[in-house]
Amino acid sequence: MGNNMSDLQQLIAGCKQKDRLARQKLYERYAPAMLGICVRYVSEKETAQDIMQEGFIKIFTKIDGYSEIGSFEGWMKKVFVTTALEHLRNTKLFHLLINWEDCSEIVDNQDISVVEKLSADEILHCINELPAGFKTVFNLYAIEGYSHTEIAGMLNIKEGTSRSQFARARQMLQTKIQKMNKYAGNE
């Protein structure tokens, strides 16, 4: 593991020196995971790839700002999430959905057994079918682990809006998952 750390530290140092080979190796090592993050926010593969490319450009131009305190992958992930959010902020559809304020319907009695019957791909498919605002808040909260306070700051919305978007996303997901199970004959 120590050798792995020094390998990563060498890559980071190379990137800070604008070494082309180091940048290429860093890209090859992290591109699949970072594309996975981008795809969670935009369903279209080409758009996700564009966001990933933009994210790597930011990584290479801002790498001097990485203090080497904390996880490098965590730092990178934050850059890609921010890049994806910037892209979403520029879409009119996203603004229409995210500003749909305050909903008190919170469903807490989730039927976990229904979810367990689906594959990860089927669940991701359901998440990708959510409207942009719901999907973004759901990803930030449930998958990336940000708090509603942090999400509110990132998206420039009220904390209550983040909570209601998440509640609606959960409700829609539950409905979609139950429908998938019915069609698959799992009930």
N, C-alpha and C positions, 0 to 999 in steps of 0.2 A: 504494500500500500504506500509506503514511503516513496518508492520509486515512481508510482503513479502520480503522487503529489508533485514530485520534482519535475516530472514530464509536463504536467499541467502548468506549473510555475514557469517552465521554460517556454511553453507555448504563449503564455500571457506576456512574458518578457519580450518574446519575439514580436508579438502583435503590437506592443508598446513602441517597439523600434520600427514599426511599419514593414516588417519582414513578410514578403509575399507568401513564402512557403509556410510560415507559422500561421498566417491568416487562413490559408487553404486547409491546413490540418485542423485548425479550430472549427472551421466551417464543416468539414467532413465529419468531425466527431459529434457536433451538436445539431447539425441541420435536421436530422429526422425528428428529434425531440422538439425542437423549436417550431418545425412545421406543424407538429401535432398540436402545439399551443395555438398557432394561428388558425388552424382548421376548426378549433373549438369556437372561434368567434365569427368566422366567415365560412360558410359552407362550400362556396365555390373554390375548388382546388387552385385554379389559376390566381385568383385574388389572394388566397392564403399564401401562395408562393411569392407573389409580389410583396406582401407584407413581411414575409420571412426575409427576403432580400433586403428590404428597407431596414429591417431590424439588425441584420448583420452589418450593414453600412454604419448604423448608429453604434453598434458594439465596437467596430474598428475605429470610429472617430472619437468615442467617449471612453475608450479602454484606460486612458490615463486617469480617469476619474474613479476607476475601481481601486479601492484602498487596500485590497487583499485581506480585509477583515470580513469574515463571514464567507459563505459559499459563493464561489464564482458562478456556478450554475444558477443559484438563486438570483444573483445580480442580473445575469443574462435573461432569465425568465421574466423578471420585472420589466426589462427593456422591451421584450417581445409583447408582453401583455399591454404595455403602454402604447406601443406602435399599433397594435390591433385596435385598441380603443380610439386612438387618434383617427384611424381609418373609419371606424364606425361613427364617430362624432361628425364626420363630414358627409354622412348619408342622411338625407331628409327623413327617410323611413324610420331610422333610429330615433330621431328627435320626436317624431309623432308618437312612437310607442313609449318612450321613457317618460314623457311628460303626462302620460295618462295616470293621474295622481290617485292616491289613497284608496286602498281597498281593504276592507276589514275581514274579508273571508280568508281565514287561515286554516288550512286543513292539517291537523296533526295526527289523525288516525290513519296513517299510511299503512297499506297492506304490503308488508315487506315480502311475503311469499309470492306475490304477483311479480315483483321485480326480480326475485331470485330465479324465476323460470326463463328470463330473457338473457341472451348473450350480451356481452359488452357492446358489440357492434349494433345490436338492436336498440340498446339504451342510448348509445351515441346518436343513432338515426333519429330517435324520438327527440333528443335534445336539439339536434340540428333543425328540426321542423318547428321549433318554438319561434315566435316573433323575435326580431332582433333585440329589443330591449329586455325581454324576459330571458332570452338565451344568455345575453351578456351578464346580467346580474346573477343568474344561476351559476354560470361558469366561475365568475369572480368569487362568489360566496361558497358554493358547494365543492368546487374542484380546486380553485387556487387558494382558498382558505382566507380570503380577506374578510374583515368585519364589515357590517353595514355602514359604520362610520367611515371606514376607509373607502368603501365603494362610493358613498355619497360624495366624498372629496374628489375621487378620481373622475366621476361622471358629471360633477357639478349639479347634483340633484339633492333633494332632502333625504335624510336618513329614512324617514317613513316611506318615501317613494321606493327606496332600495328594498325595504322590507316587504312592501306590497307587491313589487315586481317579482320578488323571490317567491312569495306565497302564491301568486298567480301562476308562475312558472311551474311550481310543484304540483299545483292543481291540474294544469294542462297536461303535464307529464303523466300524472297518475291516470288521467282519462285516456291518453294515448296508449299507455302501457296495458291498461285493462282491455282496450279495444284490440290490441295486438294479440293478447292472450286468447280472447274470444275467437278471433279469426284463426288462430293457430290450433284451436280446440283444446286449450290448456285448462279450461274451466269446467 
